[in-house]
Amino acid sequence: MKRIYLAVFPLLALAALGLWYFDNSNAPMGSFFTDRIGLIIAFARLAGLVGALGVMGQLLLVSRAKWLEPLYGLDRLTRFHHTAGLLIPLALLVHPPLVVWYHALQTGNSFLAQYLVVLKWDDILPAAAGELLILAAVVLSLPFTRRRLSYEAWHTAHLGAYLGLAFSLGHQFELGADLNAETPYFAWAWYALLAFTAANMLWYRLLRPLWTYRRHGFRVDRTAMESRDVMSVYVKGRGLGNFPVEPGQFALLRFWAPGLKLQAHPFSFSKAPDGAELRFSIKRSGDFTAKLHAELKPGTPVIIDGPHGVFTAARLRARKALLVAGGIGITPLRAMLESLAAARADAVLVFSNRTAGDIVFREELAGLEKGGTLRTVHVLTEDKDWTGEKGRVDAAMLNRLVPDLGERDAFLCGPPPMMAALDAGLRALGVPADRIHYERFSL
Ligand SMILES: Cc1cc2nc3c(=O)[nH]c(=O)nc-3n(C[C@H](O)[C@H](O)[C@H](O)COP(=O)(O)OP(=O)(O)OC[C@H]3O[C@@H](n4cnc5c(N)ncnc54)[C@H](O)[C@@H]3O)c2cc1C
């Protein structure tokens, strides 16, 4: 069933492209495909359509749609969105010069003179501004520029791209010759795509979280420090038994308090759901989380967009698991350990921190070990007084600590360099790629 949902957008897109072909082969003055000038306008239209289709596809990828996300996970969809986002604008870039070129050849005007004429056409200026906004978001997302921007600045540029799409709608409807063609089928397919995209964005990103809040009335119950940098936030609400969370998942939280409510940030559930409360454990790692640590008060309403993610024990293929956490990467694994303990699965957690003072959930983990099927190994990188395992966690250390590695599914969550090194190291030790699962703390 999920695969059928997934086919909807490509099928509608294919239908739209098929109708473009039909439309341009049967234009009132004959087929555009028979001469060079006709080809220019046919491909100009195609570039415009592909660009607009691509932007719609991009929006769907980040719509957090519940029918799409379980297939790939939000992080993979977001990464695909980032990669595709660097290609799609190429189509948007070539559309205007091709249109101008075609009309310049028809009228005998110079390219520049024709450009100025085209700018005066209905709905062209807003569309040009919209294209600039979309291109600005793309340029600011290039790795080189993205590294230099705060998350908020980058996010605002992305909101500008949505506005850019809205600006271009008038042009699509008014001048989009394929939409205005004699045959209405093309226009219907296009409107269906626009409506499908808009409905997904509106429901999943805006209305669903608000509806979930209305249903459960989430509020901060209390906070508790787990270490000098990590604070747990306990959230209560009505009917939490009907809020289905899989241990290992995360949600985007918007704390409805002055200075906090303008941003939604992703945090993993750090405890398996018990129907009474939810817990998130948040490390002070930047401006927003520092403010949260300093200012969050019990009673603050929380809008929860989620749960999201496919990093759950449902991915377990083998009967045994190896879990490797680096620092705050413990949160999803801490929740997952509860479901593994309940299933009496054989699991080893290797938990890396800098010092003993940085270890969170130490007693909880020891408590879970009492069930007899879980084992935790703490590894510290910078604590001279530590008598246990020391050094960086790498594949050689894992192989020594967990000799039956090849029989286990590996779940990794920690700093990106650690995960990349472990992924490569585990593969080299013969753990198949489909048995290595990871959660990245970046979207
Ligand atoms: C799936 C997932 C689960 C996570 N679980 C936890 C958790 O359980 N505990 C925890 O402490 N942290 C978790 N994080 C990381 C947490 O979201 C960031 O540390 C936090 O958003 C940083 O915000 P900041 O403004 O304080 O820091 P900044 O220094 O501004 O941001 C640091 C980095 O965090 C990311 N980030 C910042 N704001 C956002 C945002 N609004 N949305 C998405 N990413 C953002 C960006 O990559 C940014 O470069 C998780 C992240 C993801 C993606």
The ligand as a Tripos MOL2 file, in Angstrom:
@<TRIPOS>MOLECULE
LIG
   53    58     1     0     0
SMALL
NO_CHARGES

@<TRIPOS>ATOM
      1 C1         16.7680   13.2760   14.5640 C.3       1 LIG1
      2 C2         17.4400   14.1410   15.6020 C.ar      1 LIG1
      3 C3         17.3730   13.8080   16.9360 C.ar      1 LIG1
      4 C4         18.0130   14.5960   17.8810 C.ar      1 LIG1
      5 N1         17.9380   14.2310   19.2050 N.ar      1 LIG1
      6 C5         18.5600   14.9920   20.1380 C.ar      1 LIG1
      7 C6         18.4510   14.6620   21.5150 C.ar      1 LIG1
      8 O1         17.8070   13.7030   21.9160 O.2       1 LIG1
      9 N2         19.0980   15.4480   22.3990 N.ar      1 LIG1
     10 C7         19.8410   16.5470   22.0140 C.ar      1 LIG1
     11 O2         20.4060   17.2470   22.8680 O.2       1 LIG1
     12 N3         19.9490   16.8740   20.7020 N.ar      1 LIG1
     13 C8         19.3170   16.1430   19.7660 C.ar      1 LIG1
     14 N4         19.3950   16.5000   18.4490 N.ar      1 LIG1
     15 C9         20.2190   17.6650   18.0840 C.3       1 LIG1
     16 C10        19.4440   18.9590   18.3740 C.3       1 LIG1
     17 O3         18.3430   19.0730   17.5130 O.3       1 LIG1
     18 C11        20.3700   20.1530   18.1430 C.3       1 LIG1
     19 O4         21.4730   20.0330   19.0100 O.3       1 LIG1
     20 C12        19.6690   21.4280   18.4680 C.3       1 LIG1
     21 O5         18.6390   21.6830   17.5500 O.3       1 LIG1
     22 C13        20.7150   22.5540   18.4240 C.3       1 LIG1
     23 O6         20.0950   23.8000   18.5300 O.3       1 LIG1
     24 P1         20.9030   25.0810   19.0460 P.3       1 LIG1
     25 O7         20.2540   26.2900   18.4340 O.co2     1 LIG1
     26 O8         21.0100   25.0580   20.5110 O.co2     1 LIG1
     27 O9         22.3600   24.8690   18.4860 O.3       1 LIG1
     28 P2         23.0300   25.4380   17.1690 P.3       1 LIG1
     29 O10        24.4730   25.5950   17.4700 O.co2     1 LIG1
     30 O11        22.2850   26.6190   16.6280 O.co2     1 LIG1
     31 O12        22.8080   24.2470   16.1590 O.3       1 LIG1
     32 C14        23.7030   23.1710   16.1000 C.3       1 LIG1
     33 C15        23.2750   22.2570   14.9490 C.3       1 LIG1
     34 O13        22.0100   21.6720   15.2730 O.3       1 LIG1
     35 C16        21.1960   21.5840   14.1090 C.3       1 LIG1
     36 N5         19.9750   22.3900   14.3190 N.ar      1 LIG1
     37 C17        19.8810   23.5840   14.9180 C.ar      1 LIG1
     38 N6         18.6040   24.0020   14.9370 N.ar      1 LIG1
     39 C18        17.8930   23.0390   14.3160 C.ar      1 LIG1
     40 C19        16.5080   22.8950   14.0040 C.ar      1 LIG1
     41 N7         15.6070   23.8280   14.3520 N.pl3     1 LIG1
     42 N8         16.1220   21.7820   13.3430 N.ar      1 LIG1
     43 C20        17.0220   20.8600   12.9650 C.ar      1 LIG1
     44 N9         18.3270   20.9100   13.2480 N.ar      1 LIG1
     45 C21        18.7620   21.9990   13.9140 C.ar      1 LIG1
     46 C22        21.9980   22.1410   12.9550 C.3       1 LIG1
     47 O14        22.6560   21.0520   12.3100 O.3       1 LIG1
     48 C23        23.0150   23.0160   13.6240 C.3       1 LIG1
     49 O15        24.1840   23.1390   12.8650 O.3       1 LIG1
     50 C24        18.7400   15.7420   17.4960 C.ar      1 LIG1
     51 C25        18.7750   16.1040   16.1490 C.ar      1 LIG1
     52 C26        18.1260   15.3320   15.2030 C.ar      1 LIG1
     53 C27        18.1600   15.7320   13.7720 C.3       1 LIG1
@<TRIPOS>BOND
     1     1     2 1
     2     2     3 ar
     3     2    52 ar
     4     3     4 ar
     5     4     5 ar
     6     4    50 ar
     7     5     6 ar
     8     6     7 ar
     9     6    13 1
    10     7     8 2
    11     7     9 ar
    12     9    10 ar
    13    10    11 2
    14    10    12 ar
    15    12    13 ar
    16    13    14 ar
    17    14    15 1
    18    14    50 ar
    19    15    16 1
    20    16    17 1
    21    16    18 1
    22    18    19 1
    23    18    20 1
    24    20    21 1
    25    20    22 1
    26    22    23 1
    27    23    24 1
    28    24    25 2
    29    24    26 1
    30    24    27 1
    31    27    28 1
    32    28    29 2
    33    28    30 1
    34    28    31 1
    35    31    32 1
    36    32    33 1
    37    33    34 1
    38    33    48 1
    39    34    35 1
    40    35    36 1
    41    35    46 1
    42    36    37 ar
    43    36    45 ar
    44    37    38 ar
    45    38    39 ar
    46    39    40 ar
    47    39    45 ar
    48    40    41 1
    49    40    42 ar
    50    42    43 ar
    51    43    44 ar
    52    44    45 ar
    53    46    47 1
    54    46    48 1
    55    48    49 1
    56    50    51 ar
    57    51    52 ar
    58    52    53 1
@<TRIPOS>SUBSTRUCTURE
     1 LIG1         1 GROUP 0 **** ****
